[in-house]
Amino acid sequence: MNQSSFERLGEERWRAFEESLASVRYGYKLAEDVDPDVFVEGYQLVARDLSVAQARGYSRALIERLNRLSRAGHNVLYVRRAGFLASLLAFVFGGFARRVRLEARYVAVAGLLFAVPLFGMAIAVNVNPELVYSVMSPADVSSMESMYDPANERFGRERQSDADLYMFGFYIMNNVGISFQVFATGLAFGIGAIGYIVYNGLVIGAVAGHLIHVGFASTFLPFVSGHGSFELTAIVLAGGAGLILGHALIAPGEYSRGEALKRRGRDAIEIIFGSTLMLFIAAFVEAFWSSSTVLPSMVKYVVGAGLWVLVISYLVLSGRNRAA
């Protein structure tokens, strides 16, 4: 059966299921005129149609529509009824990673836009040290040097009196602010998100290249090895979410731009929420682990490598059994 015939046969029940979802109150209560048995049957049919569409390689738009209906029905029947905590756990231990995989194209583009400028600038600054001033002011460069001076008792901060808890809050505010800038500027048809992703890659690359060039690699690299997996991945994911918004506005398909943004915005919000949780973890590691001078560098490198494996494994594997 081709896609056109498949859609023609399923359109009526999909629309009926959409109408029943529109009547849901408080996240899980069906309207009085909706038969629960009919709703469950509609959910099962949508889930079956989603499986068929994926197996036959039908269009992304159709698969996204059926996936959205299936997910909404699942939330009504299982997740939201169990309460906020159960919903959060279901998201953390499956939903977030599944959403990232579904939006892998956007995440991959954001990753390239971030990584290429980062590594390119890091190499360029080592070849021509003056390039660091093309993206950073002399005062910022001096401040960065003082933060990673090997003579410091704690790294990653200028004032040694700052408590770890204070720095934890500072890192959260700074990192989450960057993440939301990258995400929200996707509303400028994706151009703003692209600009922020590239710019952050250039700045981070310039910092890394400069500190390595001036001989602070022994303090800088152990410092970033711990939290880098969470922080850098979260920035890329926020960029991918911003690109989703931009693409919805540029190519809304059969919907108006407002409707396309509304539909795809829900998916982007899932990613930005998950990336924000990752930034909280990154801030905790950065404040209480990365800045320590007591731990040997090799220990930090080993833990850092393990955290990269953990983050990648989570995004690749988490939620696969439940999705099946």
HUWOFEN-V99761 format. One record per backbone hydrogen bond with DSSP energy under -1.0 kcal/mol. CO is the residue of the C=O (numbers start at 0). NH is the residue of the N-H. E is the energy in kcal/mol with one decimal. If there is no record, write none. Layout:
CO:NH:E / CO:NH:E
This chain:
1:5:-2.1 / 2:6:-2.9 / 3:7:-2.2 / 4:8:-2.1 / 5:9:-1.7 / 6:10:-2.1 / 9:13:-2.2 / 10:14:-2.4 / 11:15:-2.0 / 12:16:-2.2 / 13:17:-2.3 / 14:18:-2.2 / 15:19:-1.8 / 16:20:-2.0 / 17:21:-1.9 / 20:23:-1.6 / 24:27:-1.6 / 24:28:-2.9 / 28:24:-3.3 / 30:33:-1.9 / 34:38:-2.4 / 35:39:-2.6 / 36:40:-2.3 / 37:41:-2.6 / 38:42:-2.5 / 39:43:-2.4 / 40:44:-2.2 / 41:45:-2.2 / 42:46:-2.6 / 43:47:-2.1 / 44:48:-2.7 / 45:49:-2.6 / 46:50:-1.9 / 47:51:-2.3 / 48:52:-2.8 / 49:53:-2.3 / 50:54:-2.2 / 51:55:-2.2 / 52:57:-2.4 / 58:62:-2.2 / 59:63:-2.8 / 60:64:-2.0 / 61:65:-2.5 / 62:66:-2.5 / 63:67:-2.3 / 64:68:-2.2 / 65:69:-2.6 / 66:70:-2.6 / 67:71:-2.3 / 68:72:-2.5 / 69:73:-2.3 / 70:74:-2.3 / 71:75:-1.8 / 72:76:-2.2 / 73:77:-2.9 / 73:78:-1.1 / 74:79:-1.9 / 78:81:-1.0 / 79:82:-1.2 / 82:86:-2.0 / 83:87:-2.8 / 84:88:-2.6 / 85:89:-2.5 / 86:90:-2.0 / 87:91:-2.8 / 88:92:-2.8 / 89:94:-2.2 / 90:93:-1.1 / 90:95:-3.1 / 93:97:-2.4 / 94:98:-2.1 / 95:99:-2.2 / 96:100:-2.2 / 97:101:-2.3 / 98:102:-1.7 / 100:103:-1.5 / 102:106:-2.0 / 103:107:-2.7 / 104:108:-2.1 / 105:109:-2.4 / 106:110:-2.5 / 107:111:-2.1 / 108:112:-2.5 / 109:113:-1.5 / 110:114:-3.2 / 111:115:-2.0 / 113:117:-1.6 / 114:118:-2.8 / 115:119:-2.4 / 116:120:-2.8 / 117:121:-2.2 / 118:122:-2.1 / 119:123:-2.4 / 120:124:-2.8 / 121:125:-1.2 / 122:126:-1.6 / 123:127:-3.4 / 127:130:-2.2 / 128:131:-1.5 / 129:132:-1.5 / 130:133:-1.9 / 131:134:-1.1 / 131:135:-1.2 / 136:140:-2.3 / 137:141:-2.4 / 138:142:-2.3 / 139:143:-2.3 / 140:144:-2.1 / 141:145:-2.1 / 142:146:-1.5 / 143:147:-1.1 / 146:155:-1.5 / 148:151:-2.4 / 158:161:-1.9 / 162:166:-2.3 / 163:167:-2.2 / 164:168:-1.9 / 165:169:-2.2 / 166:170:-3.0 / 167:171:-1.9 / 168:172:-2.3 / 169:173:-2.6 / 170:174:-2.8 / 171:175:-2.6 / 172:176:-1.7 / 173:177:-1.9 / 174:178:-2.4 / 175:179:-2.5 / 176:180:-1.7 / 177:181:-2.3 / 178:182:-2.1 / 179:183:-3.0 / 180:184:-1.9 / 182:185:-1.7 / 183:186:-2.0 / 184:187:-1.6 / 185:189:-1.8 / 186:188:-1.1 / 187:190:-1.8 / 189:193:-2.2 / 190:194:-2.5 / 191:195:-2.5 / 192:196:-2.5 / 193:197:-2.5 / 194:198:-2.6 / 195:199:-2.6 / 196:200:-2.0 / 197:201:-2.5 / 198:202:-2.6 / 199:203:-2.4 / 200:204:-2.3 / 201:205:-2.5 / 202:206:-2.6 / 203:207:-2.5 / 204:208:-2.8 / 205:209:-2.5 / 206:210:-2.6 / 207:211:-2.1 / 208:212:-2.0 / 209:213:-2.3 / 210:215:-3.0 / 215:218:-1.3 / 215:219:-2.9 / 216:220:-1.8 / 218:222:-1.3 / 219:223:-2.3 / 220:224:-1.5 / 223:227:-1.9 / 226:230:-2.6 / 227:231:-2.3 / 229:233:-2.1 / 230:234:-1.9 / 231:235:-2.0 / 232:236:-2.5 / 233:237:-2.4 / 234:238:-2.1 / 235:239:-2.4 / 236:240:-2.3 / 237:241:-2.1 / 238:242:-2.1 / 239:243:-1.7 / 240:244:-1.7 / 241:245:-2.2 / 242:246:-2.7 / 243:247:-2.1 / 244:248:-1.5 / 245:249:-2.1 / 246:250:-3.1 / 251:254:-1.5 / 255:259:-2.9 / 256:260:-2.5 / 257:261:-2.0 / 258:262:-2.6 / 259:263:-2.8 / 260:264:-2.1 / 261:265:-1.1 / 263:267:-2.3 / 264:268:-2.6 / 265:269:-1.5 / 266:270:-1.4 / 267:271:-2.5 / 268:272:-2.5 / 269:273:-2.1 / 270:274:-2.8 / 271:275:-1.7 / 272:276:-1.7 / 273:277:-1.8 / 274:278:-1.8 / 275:279:-1.7 / 276:280:-1.7 / 277:281:-2.5 / 278:282:-2.6 / 279:283:-2.0 / 280:284:-2.5 / 281:285:-2.8 / 282:286:-2.3 / 283:287:-2.4 / 284:288:-2.2 / 284:289:-2.7 / 285:290:-1.0 / 288:291:-1.3 / 290:154:-1.7 / 295:299:-1.6 / 296:300:-2.5 / 297:301:-2.4 / 298:302:-2.5 / 299:303:-2.7 / 300:304:-2.6 / 301:305:-2.2 / 302:306:-2.3 / 303:307:-1.9 / 304:308:-2.1 / 305:309:-2.3 / 306:310:-2.7 / 307:311:-2.5 / 308:312:-2.6 / 309:313:-2.4 / 310:314:-2.2 / 311:315:-2.0 / 312:316:-2.9 / 313:317:-1.9 / 316:319:-1.7 / 318:322:-2.3 / 319:323:-2.2
